[in-house]
Amino acid sequence: MTSRAVLLTLCVLIPAVAFSQKNDASAIDGVWKIAEIVRTGANAATNANPQQSLIIFARGHYSWINLNGTTSRTQSPAAKDLARLTDAEKLARYEEWSPLTAQAGTFETNGSTLSRRALVAKNIGAMTAKNPNVQDFKIEGNTLWLTARSAAGQPVSETRTKFTRVQ
C-alpha cells in the first residue's frame, strides 16, 4: 500500500513540477534568415541581397549557417586523385568553402545584449575565443536586428544585420 501511495504521489508531482518550471524561451527564440547586412566605417558596404542562411535560437542554444557574399558558390571541379590534390584543386576547394559560416553553441540575452559562445564551428577561432561574441539586438514583430561594434582600439565601425523570422 505504501509503495502505491509513493508511486501515485510521484505520478502527480513530477508532471506538476515539470510544467511549473520557468519557461526559458526568449523573444529571440525561433528560426531566422539574414535579410540585409550593413557595414559602416572604412569598409562600408550594404548587402541587400544576401545568400542563403538559417539561424536557429532555442532554449539557450543556437545554430548559425550562412553563405557570405552576394553571389552563389560554385562547385569545385572533381579531383583527379583525392589522395593527392594539386595546388589548383586545393585552391578551388578553398574558394568553394570559404564563404560558408557554420557554428553552433550557447547564447544568453541580457536586456538588449546577445552573447553567443560557439561550441563547434568551421572557424577554430570562433570555438576557442576567450570572450563571447557580444551584439546588441532589437526585435520588432518578425524582424530581428543584431549590431556588432568594432573592438576597443580598432577603427570605428559596426555591422548591422537584419533578419526575418522564418518560423
C-alpha positions, 0 to 999 in steps of 0.5 A, a space after each residue: 500500500 505504501 509503495 502505491 501511495 509513493 508511486 501515485 504521489 510521484 505520478 502527480 508531482 513530477 508532471 506538476 513540477 515539470 510544467 511549473 518550471 520557468 519557461 526559458 524561451 526568449 523573444 529571440 527564440 525561433 528560426 531566422 534568415 539574414 535579410 540585409 547586412 550593413 557595414 559602416 566605417 572604412 569598409 562600408 558596404 550594404 548587402 541587400 541581397 544576401 545568400 542563403 542562411 538559417 539561424 536557429 535560437 532555442 532554449 539557450 542554444 543556437 545554430 548559425 549557417 550562412 553563405 557570405 557574399 552576394 553571389 552563389 558558390 560554385 562547385 569545385 571541379 572533381 579531383 583527379 586523385 583525392 589522395 593527392 590534390 594539386 595546388 589548383 584543386 586545393 585552391 578551388 576547394 578553398 574558394 568553394 568553402 570559404 564563404 560558408 559560416 557554420 557554428 553552433 553553441 550557447 547564447 544568453 540575452 541580457 536586456 538588449 545584449 546577445 552573447 553567443 559562445 560557439 561550441 563547434 564551428 568551421 572557424 577554430 577561432 570562433 570555438 576557442 575565443 576567450 570572450 563571447 561574441 557580444 551584439 546588441 539586438 532589437 526585435 520588432 514583430 518578425 524582424 530581428 536586428 543584431 549590431 556588432 561594434 568594432 573592438 576597443 582600439 580598432 577603427 570605428 565601425 559596426 555591422 548591422 544585420 537584419 533578419 526575418 523570422 522564418 518560423 
